Amino acid sequence: MITQSFSYAFEIQNAYTAVLHHKQYFALLVTSTDLVTLRQKYDLAEQPTFKDHLIRLHITIGVM
């Protein structure tokens, strides 16, 4: 069995909530050159999209 471990550095900018499509999202906005580099490696845009909304790099911590 082959096991790989990855770690990526990020800096938390702030916490926020957003309502999108009748759901409330709780997240931490982050900056991370590691994550941007990873997204570029797989030909992804620097900023992700969610349900056609451009969003900043974040870590979702909850949805209601």
Secondary structure, 3 states (H helix, E strand, C coil): CCCCCCCCCCEEEEEEEEEECCEEEEEEEEECHHHHHHHHHCCCCCCCEECCEECCCEEEEEEC
